[in-house]
């Protein structure tokens, strides 16, 4: 079982940037595919990005070219760099791996 603790997030103006972090503890991290999902008010949770243990990545069409997922296996940490943020990116963001979920982080994009 992997325990996940998130940090980062907050309020940013449109066009701004934020970086989310997800620190893992517990069992093996390096082989787990790590994911970031988000849930906006009144909407279903959606997968935003994922990165496999060997570095292969996936991005939702809505964030391609703006978000970058990365991982540091030595630090057992996954990152989501979010650039050129839009109001529609406003949501609670979650990192997860298998059945383990982080606590969620609010990202608000507003002027």
C-alpha positions in Angstrom: 0.0 0.0 0.0 1.3 3.4 -1.0 0.4 6.5 1.1 0.3 9.8 -0.9 0.6 13.3 0.5 -0.1 16.3 -1.8 1.2 19.8 -1.7 1.0 22.9 -3.9 -2.1 24.4 -5.5 -3.9 27.6 -4.6 -5.2 30.6 -6.4 -3.7 31.8 -9.7 -4.7 34.2 -12.4 -5.5 33.0 -15.9 -2.2 32.4 -17.8 -0.4 31.6 -14.6 1.5 28.5 -13.4 1.3 26.2 -10.5 3.1 23.0 -9.5 1.6 20.2 -7.6 3.6 17.6 -5.7 2.7 14.1 -4.5 5.0 12.4 -2.1 4.7 8.7 -1.6 5.6 6.5 1.3 5.2 2.9 2.1 5.7 0.2 -0.5 7.6 0.3 -3.8 7.1 3.5 -5.7 9.3 3.2 -8.7 7.2 0.6 -10.5 3.8 2.2 -9.9 2.1 4.2 -12.6 1.2 7.6 -11.0 -1.8 9.6 -12.0 -3.3 13.0 -11.5 -7.0 13.4 -11.8 -9.3 16.4 -11.1 -12.9 17.0 -10.2 -14.6 20.3 -10.8 -17.9 21.2 -9.0 -20.8 19.4 -10.5 -18.6 17.4 -12.9 -17.2 13.9 -12.9 -13.7 13.2 -11.9 -11.4 13.1 -14.9 -7.9 11.7 -15.6 -5.5 14.6 -16.4 -2.1 12.9 -16.7 -0.3 9.7 -15.9 3.3 8.5 -15.9 4.5 5.0 -15.8 7.4 3.6 -13.9 9.6 3.8 -16.9 8.5 7.4 -17.8 5.8 6.9 -20.4 3.3 9.7 -20.1 -0.4 10.3 -20.9 -2.2 13.6 -21.1 -5.9 14.5 -21.5 -6.5 16.5 -24.6 -7.6 19.4 -22.6 -4.2 19.8 -20.9 -1.8 18.7 -23.7 0.9 21.3 -24.2 0.2 23.1 -21.0 0.7 20.4 -18.2 3.7 18.3 -17.6 3.8 15.2 -15.4 7.1 14.0 -14.0 8.5 11.8 -11.3 11.6 11.6 -9.1 11.9 8.0 -8.0 14.7 8.7 -5.6 12.4 11.2 -3.8 9.3 9.1 -4.3 7.6 12.2 -5.6 5.4 12.9 -8.6 4.9 16.4 -10.0 2.3 18.1 -12.1 3.6 21.4 -13.6 0.6 23.4 -14.9 1.3 26.3 -17.2 -1.0 28.7 -19.0 -3.8 27.9 -16.6 -7.4 28.6 -17.6 -10.5 29.1 -15.5 -11.8 25.7 -16.7 -8.8 24.1 -14.9 -10.3 25.1 -11.6 -10.9 21.8 -9.7 -9.7 19.7 -6.8 -6.7 17.7 -8.0 -5.8 14.3 -6.8 -2.8 12.1 -7.2 -3.4 8.4 -7.1 -1.7 5.0 -7.7 -3.7 1.8 -7.7 -6.1 2.1 -4.8 -4.2 4.8 -3.0 -5.3 8.4 -3.3 -3.9 11.7 -2.1 -6.0 14.1 0.0 -6.8 16.4 -2.8 -5.6 20.0 -3.6 -7.7 22.9 -4.6 -6.6 24.8 -7.7 -8.5 27.9 -8.5 -7.9 29.9 -11.7 -9.5 33.3 -11.5 -8.8 36.9 -12.1 
